[in-house]
Amino acid sequence: MWYTSVVMRKHVAALAVLTVSALASSAPALASAEATAPTLVAGVGRAAFSGDGGAAVQASLNRPLGAAVAADGTVYVADTLNHRVRAVGTDGVIRTVAGNGEQNAQAEPVPVGTKGTGIALGSPNAVAVGADGTVFIADSSVSQVYALAADGTITSRVTGDLLGGPIATINSLAVTSAGTLYLADRENSRIVEIAAGDRARPVSTPVPLPTGLAADATGAVWISSATSQLSRLQDGKVATIVGSPNDGWTADEKRPVASPFGATAVTAGKDGVYIIDNAQRTVRRLGADGTVSTATALPADPFGARDPVVLAMSVTTTGPLYLVDTVGSRIFSTAVAAPDSGDTADPGAVPAWPWIAAGVVAVLLAVLFMVARRRRA
């Protein structure tokens, strides 16, 4: 009898371990980032021009290549092949703020008092918003950066002469809270820095093939490159954060250090820096404490398997992350909840305790059943 009792206890213990382990391992530890569909902000998925003065979700864009978010929540879009910069207000209405739709941009300085909608923009492919609300517009067709003031007037902020000659493409813009403007010059592998003020002269910093820029709240400028590098420029010094596609993050809650990485776009938010990891087709958040987490996935619908996506976010206010579908000519937004302090788990995680509790109940029922059988025997 004592031997039977020992064997029974061993069987019950083994059953408990196996049941709880199986339930814990099969518990859905993470909710799929793809489960939360991005929200359409502007565009209908057809390259054209339409919709000014109406709902942005019913308006047409044409290959937008850049976007920026103002402190008041207005989203400015470089509607590149429509030769315009358009604004989507918090009321969801879209309007043109710069460009008259014509392509014959002029390299000469803009006359004082000219309205933004009174000039031609050849290829407006990048925008940035200053702390005072000034919207900076890069027009690569004439190697100019325009400054659009709050009253709707526009001036030439940077010209080809100031840059020492034409730039084939100004790939991205960033502006710090102090008003320092940064230009990504991919063809010449440099970042051009121009301090605030009319007499400021440009300063060039070598960076391999820069494609994206973002200024964070500290004044640091984050750089994505065509080489898939992620770098940080601060106080005139460049630090490499991720050096090649085969490098991984030094701190990563989900993927091994050797996981491939490909930085193709970057933006800065109030709670960290956001980078498109094209190798994993996700958006990654790099917190101020160095913690890396997955902010959201980039589902094939609507962003394609490898289509270019541009990011935009407000660095001063809490708000959504904007994703520019450059191929589909649409703008989307998605909420990205910050992880709890000290917790690198995905915010969509589903707790495993209900599954474990169910397992414990199942074990107890099994024990009661075996005890009842023993008594009947």
Rosetta blueprint (number, residue, H / E / L):
1 M L
2 W H
3 Y H
4 T H
5 S H
6 V H
7 V H
8 M H
9 R H
10 K H
11 H H
12 V H
13 A H
14 A H
15 L H
16 A H
17 V H
18 L H
19 T H
20 V H
21 S H
22 A H
23 L H
24 A H
25 S H
26 S H
27 A L
28 P L
29 A L
30 L E
31 A L
32 S L
33 A H
34 E H
35 A H
36 T L
37 A L
38 P L
39 T E
40 L E
41 V E
42 A E
43 G L
44 V L
45 G L
46 R L
47 A L
48 A L
49 F L
50 S E
51 G L
52 D L
53 G L
54 G L
55 A E
56 A H
57 V H
58 Q H
59 A L
60 S E
61 L L
62 N L
63 R L
64 P L
65 L L
66 G E
67 A E
68 A E
69 V E
70 A L
71 A L
72 D L
73 G L
74 T L
75 V E
76 Y E
77 V E
78 A E
79 D E
80 T H
81 L H
82 N H
83 H L
84 R E
85 V E
86 R E
87 A E
88 V E
89 G L
90 T L
91 D L
92 G L
93 V E
94 I E
95 R E
96 T E
97 V E
98 A E
99 G L
100 N L
101 G L
102 E L
103 Q L
104 N L
105 A L
106 Q L
107 A L
108 E L
109 P L
110 V L
111 P L
112 V L
113 G L
114 T L
115 K E
116 G H
117 T H
118 G H
119 I L
120 A L
121 L L
122 G L
123 S L
124 P E
125 N E
126 A E
127 V E
128 A E
129 V E
130 G L
131 A L
132 D L
133 G L
134 T L
135 V E
136 F E
137 I E
138 A E
139 D E
140 S H
141 S H
142 V H
143 S L
144 Q E
145 V E
146 Y E
147 A E
148 L E
149 A L
150 A L
151 D L
152 G L
153 T E
154 I E
155 T E
156 S E
157 R E
158 V E
159 T L
160 G L
161 D L
162 L L
163 L L
164 G L
165 G L
166 P L
167 I L
168 A L
169 T L
170 I E
171 N E
172 S E
173 L E
174 A E
175 V E
176 T L
177 S L
178 A L
179 G L
180 T L
181 L E
182 Y E
183 L E
184 A E
185 D E
186 R L
187 E L
188 N L
189 S L
190 R E
191 I E
192 V E
193 E E
194 I E
195 A L
196 A L
197 G L
198 D L
199 R L
200 A L
201 R L
202 P L
203 V E
204 S E
205 T E
206 P E
207 V L
208 P L
209 L L
210 P E
211 T E
212 G E
213 L E
214 A E
215 A E
216 D L
217 A L
218 T L
219 G L
220 A L
221 V E
222 W E
223 I E
224 S E
225 S E
226 A L
227 T L
228 S L
229 Q L
230 L E
231 S E
232 R E
233 L E
234 Q E
235 D L
236 G L
237 K E
238 V E
239 A E
240 T E
241 I E
242 V E
243 G L
244 S L
245 P L
246 N L
247 D L
248 G L
249 W L
250 T L
251 A L
252 D L
253 E L
254 K L
255 R L
256 P L
257 V L
258 A L
259 S L
260 P L
261 F L
262 G L
263 A E
264 T E
265 A E
266 V E
267 T E
268 A E
269 G E
270 K L
271 D L
272 G E
273 V E
274 Y E
275 I E
276 I E
277 D E
278 N L
279 A L
280 Q L
281 R L
282 T E
283 V E
284 R E
285 R E
286 L E
287 G L
288 A L
289 D L
290 G L
291 T L
292 V E
293 S E
294 T E
295 A E
296 T E
297 A E
298 L L
299 P L
300 A H
301 D H
302 P H
303 F H
304 G L
305 A L
306 R L
307 D L
308 P L
309 V E
310 V E
311 L E
312 A E
313 M L
314 S L
315 V L
316 T L
317 T L
318 T L
319 G L
320 P L
321 L E
322 Y E
323 L E
324 V E
325 D E
326 T L
327 V L
328 G L
329 S L
330 R E
331 I E
332 F E
333 S E
334 T E
335 A L
336 V L
337 A L
338 A L
339 P L
340 D L
341 S L
342 G L
343 D L
344 T L
345 A L
346 D L
347 P L
348 G L
349 A E
350 V L
351 P L
352 A L
353 W H
354 P H
355 W H
356 I H
357 A H
358 A H
359 G H
360 V H
361 V H
362 A H
363 V H
364 L H
365 L H
366 A H
367 V H
368 L H
369 F H
370 M H
371 V H
372 A H
373 R H
374 R H
375 R H
376 R H
377 A L
